[in-house]
Amino acid sequence: MNDRPLTLMAVHAHPDDEATGTGGVLARYAAEGIRTVLVTCTDGGCGDGPGGVKPGDPGHDPAAVALMRRQELEASCNILKIGHLETLGYADSGMMGWPANDAPGSFWQTPVEEGAARLAELLRRYQPDVVVTYDENGFYGHPDHIQANRITMAALAMTRQTPKVYWTTAPRSMMQRFGEVMREFGADWQEPDPAEAAATAEIGLPDEEITTWVDTTEFGGQKFDALAAHASQGENIFFLKMGQKRFTELMGVETFVRVQDTTGAAVPENDLFAGLR
């Protein structure tokens, strides 16, 4: 018998990403005794600096921001009871179209094969039963999220491992509710122009295309606190404005698309480890 523990590996782009889409499953499965591994690909240096100073503005120091965000990431991992944190340390590429996209050493400029080889080492070390990352568009088109998907799928091909593989997503019904809540909590929230509205409508999937719905309501407090641990980015984390109770109501189910499986577990499913235990 193999006495290796059941293992979940989440591959994320930046510090704070672990909490937004997967904080619930990371906390839930850690509580169930499953080994949890977080891989964070970039240093988050394109985030806000102290006092909210923005990238490119005078006084923004990417190295100092990266150090601050590493400390916040470790605090978040402690809250979510993540067993192992692995950081690849690539430079944050910023949003699509930013000058940082083209910077030498940025994650976006890193050859997929190089990033995949480094992640493959971690796959061999931990031998995860479940791997979670973003879809091919990085959920909303962020270059580092797209790159995280690319290196994850390439690393899996390199190692020939066959864990269950999931891409994070959101049901379109929830995206509609999210827009309503944003208007409720943001008095100065403006309706997007038609082009932006059309792009937003393409985020997520129709409810019937989602394969996996995991109830993490019990861990909503941990997820909220993990997000709050990333205090330097609080201006950009809208969810914190709604308070823990409302946050848990809105974000208490995490949803995924299963893209690789050898268990034959029926879908829709309510457990990333269905068919494995």
Disulfide bonds with the S-S distance in Angstrom:
none
